[in-house]
Amino acid sequence: MANNAKVQEINLPKEIANITQQLNIINQQLENNENIWVRKYNSFTKFNTINNQIQQIQYQLKYTKPTAKNNEKIQNLSNKLEVLQKQQKLFKDYDSNPYKELTEVKEIQEVPNITNPIAIFSGLSFLKHIKSQEKTLRANQQSLNETIALLNHKKELLSQLLKLQTQIHNKQGEDEVIRELQKNHNIKIELETTQSILETSIEVFSRRVADLDLRLSNQIQSQTLKTIYIIVSCLIVFSIAFAFKIALRKYLDEERIYIANKIISFVYISIIVIIILLSYLNNITYLVTFLGFISAGLAFAMRDLFMSTLGWLVIVIGGGLHVGDRIRIHRDNTTYIGDILDISMTRIALLEDVTYNTYAETRRAGRIVFIPNNFIFNTVISNYTHSGMTTIWDGIDFTITFDSNYKKAVEIATEVARKHSRSHIEIGKRKMLRLKEKYSIKRISLEPRIFNMLEPNGMKISVWYQTNAFTTLNVRSSISGDIVDAIGKEHDIKIAYPTTKIVNTGSDGAWERYSEAENVKSVF
């Protein structure tokens, strides 16, 4: 028995050393900077210690009378109080609940109501946010549980160490272990209270998160299905519109296909907009009220735009203008002649061509001119190619002198005009017959027309002929050249232009050539 007691006494220091080593490892884990619970507890303890010291110093200063003997003591206490108060400010966040940041469950506010596809993203973001909060709380709970487990293990080791210190009668070691046990107990009680609060908070918050997750997930699923249905409906409408466009190409000419495509596009886009509005507008009364306020406010501010849109409807329904038509419009003392490139809901895009107008007036061509659609209500627009017509009347005026043979000049002008307009006359007759079915046209003669007019400086001959609406300037140029060449070969025709004539005889000389010509004929 004595030998066993001696063996135990020999082994006691080894057991104490082993337990002390384990305690050092646990203390390192508890005092590690990553263990935020113990760190906050130490900061809270430090704050209370500083607060108690401040109260003690304030008590001493209150009851220490300022005498020559106590002045130095009062000064030292004041300096120490100032230092402690600065330290107190550093730990001001630990004055009440040091674990508030780790255990606080933030109130969930402004839960999104998913009523449209765009709100799906806000709903997913909200779910991600609250689940992140729950994950953080559970991570804090796990960290707290691990810390309390370390404290329980430390308590067991300290209890064993206390028994060993008692066996070897180490009074100083016993007191030190007892103090450590008390400190460990205080930390454990504080953290276990916090653990209970945190468990309750997580349980309540998790239920709230689960409810919100279920509700928002159902809303997201519902809006996703609704979006799919809307997309499918829009694709069906688009497919039908596309099929109409393909089908109309077999029955309409190129000039009308463009307008037809515009109308179909406008209709199917309107249908798609209505589908979307009816899908996401819970009360149709809101739509009517909203449109009422909007229309009242915009009626005055955007009257020109509304008039242009109305003009577009008139153009589309009336069929007075089409893409590709050559038109003439006069606005602000300027005349524009060109081909229609596009007819949008607000304006007409016109490509200005080289015409007699650009030659005689503007001296500019090739510009893209944008004409608001509301111009059709207050401006005269001339259409050179309405209802498929491609020919128009154009004319050339030239003046010959009074002593010229104007009958021969008329014959020359008629022949030249007929030569250059023969193909246009045939085309114009066919178009006129088609136009006669739509309008009351009594005369369709398109042969060249010649008019003789007396002018102060001679006889003016006006030649009118059929020409292509897109090549009027070219035909005019060719006819003008041929007339000049033909008249130049005739000796009894002179083109009048500003000149001065001196007559030596008593007469004015106007009929001398005709008198001579008649005398020659009588001789033969």
Rosetta blueprint (number, residue, H / E / L):
1 M L
2 A H
3 N H
4 N H
5 A H
6 K H
7 V H
8 Q H
9 E H
10 I H
11 N H
12 L H
13 P H
14 K H
15 E H
16 I H
17 A H
18 N H
19 I H
20 T H
21 Q H
22 Q H
23 L H
24 N H
25 I H
26 I H
27 N H
28 Q H
29 Q H
30 L H
31 E L
32 N L
33 N L
34 E L
35 N L
36 I H
37 W H
38 V H
39 R H
40 K H
41 Y H
42 N H
43 S H
44 F H
45 T H
46 K H
47 F H
48 N H
49 T H
50 I H
51 N H
52 N H
53 Q H
54 I H
55 Q H
56 Q H
57 I H
58 Q H
59 Y H
60 Q H
61 L H
62 K H
63 Y H
64 T L
65 K L
66 P L
67 T L
68 A L
69 K L
70 N L
71 N H
72 E H
73 K H
74 I H
75 Q H
76 N H
77 L H
78 S H
79 N H
80 K H
81 L H
82 E H
83 V H
84 L H
85 Q H
86 K H
87 Q H
88 Q H
89 K H
90 L H
91 F L
92 K H
93 D H
94 Y H
95 D L
96 S L
97 N L
98 P L
99 Y L
100 K H
101 E H
102 L H
103 T H
104 E L
105 V L
106 K L
107 E L
108 I L
109 Q L
110 E L
111 V L
112 P L
113 N L
114 I L
115 T L
116 N L
117 P H
118 I H
119 A H
120 I H
121 F H
122 S H
123 G H
124 L H
125 S H
126 F H
127 L H
128 K H
129 H H
130 I H
131 K H
132 S H
133 Q H
134 E H
135 K H
136 T H
137 L H
138 R H
139 A H
140 N H
141 Q H
142 Q H
143 S H
144 L H
145 N H
146 E H
147 T H
148 I H
149 A H
150 L H
151 L H
152 N H
153 H H
154 K H
155 K H
156 E H
157 L H
158 L H
159 S H
160 Q H
161 L H
162 L H
163 K H
164 L H
165 Q H
166 T H
167 Q H
168 I L
169 H L
170 N L
171 K H
172 Q H
173 G H
174 E H
175 D H
176 E H
177 V H
178 I H
179 R H
180 E H
181 L H
182 Q H
183 K H
184 N H
185 H H
186 N H
187 I H
188 K H
189 I H
190 E H
191 L H
192 E H
193 T H
194 T H
195 Q H
196 S H
197 I H
198 L H
199 E H
200 T H
201 S H
202 I H
203 E H
204 V H
205 F H
206 S H
207 R H
208 R H
209 V H
210 A H
211 D H
212 L H
213 D H
214 L H
215 R H
216 L H
217 S H
218 N H
219 Q H
220 I H
221 Q H
222 S H
223 Q H
224 T H
225 L H
226 K H
227 T H
228 I H
229 Y H
230 I H
231 I H
232 V H
233 S H
234 C H
235 L H
236 I H
237 V H
238 F H
239 S H
240 I H
241 A H
242 F H
243 A H
244 F H
245 K H
246 I H
247 A H
248 L H
249 R L
250 K L
251 Y L
252 L L
253 D L
254 E H
255 E H
256 R H
257 I H
258 Y H
259 I H
260 A H
261 N H
262 K H
263 I H
264 I H
265 S H
266 F H
267 V H
268 Y H
269 I H
270 S H
271 I H
272 I H
273 V H
274 I H
275 I H
276 I H
277 L H
278 L H
279 S H
280 Y H
281 L L
282 N L
283 N L
284 I H
285 T H
286 Y H
287 L H
288 V H
289 T H
290 F H
291 L H
292 G H
293 F H
294 I H
295 S H
296 A H
297 G H
298 L H
299 A H
300 F H
301 A H
302 M L
303 R H
304 D H
305 L H
306 F H
307 M H
308 S H
309 T H
310 L H
311 G H
312 W H
313 L H
314 V H
315 I H
316 V H
317 I H
318 G H
319 G L
320 G L
321 L L
322 H L
323 V L
324 G L
325 D L
326 R E
327 I E
328 R E
329 I E
330 H E
331 R E
332 D L
333 N L
334 T E
335 T E
336 Y E
337 I E
338 G E
339 D E
340 I E
341 L E
342 D E
343 I E
344 S L
345 M L
346 T L
347 R E
348 I E
349 A E
350 L E
351 L E
352 E E
353 D L
354 V L
355 T L
356 Y H
357 N H
358 T H
359 Y H
360 A H
361 E H
362 T H
363 R L
364 R L
365 A L
366 G L
367 R L
368 I E
369 V E
370 F E
371 I E
372 P E
373 N H
374 N H
375 F H
376 I H
377 F H
378 N L
379 T L
380 V L
381 I E
382 S E
383 N E
384 Y L
385 T L
386 H H
387 S H
388 G H
389 M L
390 T L
391 T E
392 I E
393 W E
394 D E
395 G E
396 I E
397 D E
398 F E
399 T E
400 I E
401 T L
402 F L
403 D L
404 S L
405 N L
406 Y H
407 K H
408 K H
409 A H
410 V H
411 E H
412 I H
413 A H
414 T H
415 E H
416 V H
417 A H
418 R H
419 K H
420 H H
421 S H
422 R H
423 S H
424 H H
425 I H
426 E H
427 I H
428 G H
429 K H
430 R H
431 K H
432 M H
433 L H
434 R H
435 L H
436 K H
437 E L
438 K L
439 Y L
440 S L
441 I L
442 K L
443 R L
444 I L
445 S L
446 L L
447 E L
448 P L
449 R E
450 I E
451 F E
452 N E
453 M E
454 L E
455 E E
456 P L
457 N L
458 G E
459 M E
460 K E
461 I E
462 S E
463 V E
464 W E
465 Y E
466 Q E
467 T E
468 N E
469 A L
470 F L
471 T L
472 T H
473 L H
474 N H
475 V H
476 R H
477 S H
478 S H
479 I H
480 S H
481 G H
482 D H
483 I H
484 V H
485 D H
486 A H
487 I H
488 G H
489 K L
490 E L
491 H L
492 D L
493 I L
494 K L
495 I E
496 A L
497 Y L
498 P L
499 T L
500 T L
501 K L
502 I L
503 V L
504 N L
505 T L
506 G L
507 S L
508 D L
509 G L
510 A L
511 W L
512 E H
513 R H
514 Y H
515 S H
516 E H
517 A H
518 E H
519 N H
520 V H
521 K H
522 S H
523 V H
524 F L
